[in-house]
């Protein structure tokens, strides 16, 4: 069975690259500690909750019902 030229080039190029490099981090990213990641995540959640509250308050003032408050879905 003969391998097509495109497949052969793909296989050859994969042999030269180490696809399982754990130590390689792409340019826009950087390595961080677990504590730093947790703190950033917590800050992002607080910011999102605040913006959601503001958005829901403004919608309620315009007469829209805020999602998932007071309704029971049967």
N, C-alpha and C positions, 0 to 999 in steps of 0.2 A: 504494500500500500504506500503510495507516494504522498508526502505532505505538500500542500500547496505552498507557493512562494510566500504569501502573506503570513501564513501560520508559522513557517520556518523563521521568518524575520521576527515575529512576535516572541517565539520561544527563545531565539538567540538574544533578544534584548532583555528578556526576563532573567536570563542566566547572569547577566552582568550587574543586575540591581539586587540589592538585599531588601526585599519587601517587608521583612520582619524586624526592621531596626527599631528597637525600643527607645534608643537614646536620641533619635532624630526628632526635633520639634520644628515644624514649619515656621517661617519667618514672622507672621503677625502674632504668633502665640508664644507664651513663655511658661516655664515650669513654676508651679506655685505649691506652697504647703497646703495641707488639708484645712488648717485653721483659716488661712487667707481665703481659700475658696468658699468655706462655710460663711465667713463674714461678708463676702461679696454677695453670696446668694441671699443671705438674710436681709441685706440692705436693698437688694433688687425686689424682694418680696414686699418689704415695707413701702417702697416707692410705688409699686404696682397697686397695693391695697389702697394707698392714699389716692391715687389717680382714679381708681374705680369708685371710691366713695364720692369723690367730687363729681364724677360723671353721672353717677346714679342720682345724686342730689339735684343736679341740673335737669336731668330728664324728668324727675319727679315734679319739679317746679313747673315744667311744661305740660304736665298731665299724663305722662307715661308711667306705667306701673313698673316698679323696680323688680328685677328678675328674682324669682324664688323667695318672695316674702309673703307670708300669709296664705299661700295657696297650697293645697294638698292635691297632688296628682294621683288620680285613682286609676 
